[in-house]
Amino acid sequence: MFWSVLFGFIAIWYDVILASESAYDIRGQIAISNDPGWQTRTLISANFGEYHGYAQQNGSFVIPNVKPGSYIVEVLNPNYIIAPVRVEISSKASGRIRARKVDYVQPNEVMLVKYPLTFRVADRTNFFEKRETWHITDVFSSPMVPMLLLPVFFMLVLPKIKDMQDPETKKELEDASKMMSNPQMPDMSDMLTSLLGGTKKPKKIASSKIRR
């Protein structure tokens, strides 16, 4: 019984030693300026929370006791958007660490980055959409504006251009306008009455002609 317990403790101790020998640290630097106290709101995560570390006052961080493998290292801060980095720790090359950019669209494309890591702010986090404001240029960008301007162009500008280029067309338009303004043209109501076989309306005689 004593020997079995002793061998059990030795085996556990040996596993702990092997695990500590094959674990490595991921180190880096975060560059954030003009924001006092950002370190308290920042968490550095590896493999989506499996390993994590914290930022120091000078911006440096350490993720301790990371086993060999491939990890996505992210800097989580509610006020900033920072691009993640993939870190690969080799188990065959005595813990050689290589870092490259994360590309979800083309994951096979390898773009190496320097190690120790350096994270920079890509953009600030916007929790609300910016309210749209009205500008005079919005009127011209509306699709209804060409639909309203083209008929006006065809009615006003295009006939003038044709009149200046074609004198015959100009003369025809003038003749048509004269016919429309001629007071001797027959009344349309009288024409319709005669066609339908009705009687014509008696014309009123001026009072000046009735006098004897």
ABEGO torsion letter per residue (X at the ends): XAAAAAAAAAAAAAAAAAAAAABBBBBBBBBBBGBBGAAAABBBBBGGGABBBBBBAAGBBBBBGBBBEBBBBBBBBAABBBBBBBBBBBAAAGGBBBBBBBBAABAABBBBBBOBBBBBBABBBBABBBBBBBBAAAAAABAAAAAAAAAAAAAAAAAAAAAAABAAAAAAAAAAAAAAABAABBBAAAAAAAAAGBBBBBBBBBAAAABX
